[in-house]
């Protein structure tokens, strides 16, 4: 087991770029964006900035409050401002989907498990495309977007449970402790 105590422990290590699944989306009246397809997200998310663009173009008419709470994969709380419903189109297929609105979010749109299941989306990372179970011969290419750092451990964090923290810290090189 390897513990990570400090961010700079791997400072000089090469970071392998990762191609993430991103798809071209059209929202309502001709507003385009790139959406991250995330099978690990229990909600669909819009950024506040993209919501403002959708409101300005009259694609979103109503935003309501939400009691949903979101925590990212790196265990950071997302500040949610509300929720809305948006008509989205992929190719010639369209759906209305519910989204929570995040204050500080790096993507315009994230399509999570609710959309993936509702739309019957099938993701093929080997061939870099998605298709829908009801029309499997219509394939939509994933866009080539590469991210170098997806998750990052903060400087003060130790990975592992509190019960074994002493054991983990004991295994770490002295220069990192």
Order of alpha helices (4+ residues) and beta strands (2+ residues): beta-beta-beta-alpha-beta-beta-beta-beta-beta-beta-alpha-beta-beta-beta-beta-alpha
